[in-house]
């Protein structure tokens, strides 16, 4: 018992130390947002003697936060909604079909998890330009859907296959339900845990995506939050006291979203871990 307690104390001490190390960048980010530029350079990790909350007001105005937030929100909401809908239908079809073609299609989706889209960025740029979607949020939405769809299909397909019993659909067949009615009225409501998990993961991915808006959104009135944050990075210097408040303002919606949705990640993992 003494050896077990000693081992537990050592483990807890190491975890506390790692937590403290992990918290240092967050602490540095927060305290820097409340400092003047000269204070941030002179004493990076010290507490602000005279907190400057005006930094947040300046960041709000400089990045045109309401416009940037609305652009980011629209792109994220439409992308995540389409990903859930398309991945749900594709995952259901692949989970209930056991043909050679369905297996090959599933492998095609898995390939999307392995091959990074950045390898085909030139071809992707030419396709978007050829479709005349340049400088349009539709281009970013379509690219985001393509990037995040493979992971969503994988999660939903495995959840349906391991958790949703076929007997429910067989009973619906007897009542004369078609494929779409079975999916939307019976299967999809039961996907709430994994759909919540997919929504959280894809929201984080789409909201934090910087490369695709940078490539396809050229005017400031259509830009997203990360593009506004990047404007503080100059050729020879970076305005940290302006950039960090913008980063916190950009991350705040994600933090609130995650706080309200984190319980669904746990329930989704637990539900997918038990085969019915």
Helices and strands as residue ranges (DSSP letters): H 2-32, H 37-42, H 54-62, H 65-96, H 100-114, G 117-120, H 121-130, H 137-163, H 166-174, H 179-182, I 183-187, G 188-191, H 192-207, H 211-216, G 220-222, H 225-230, H 240-273
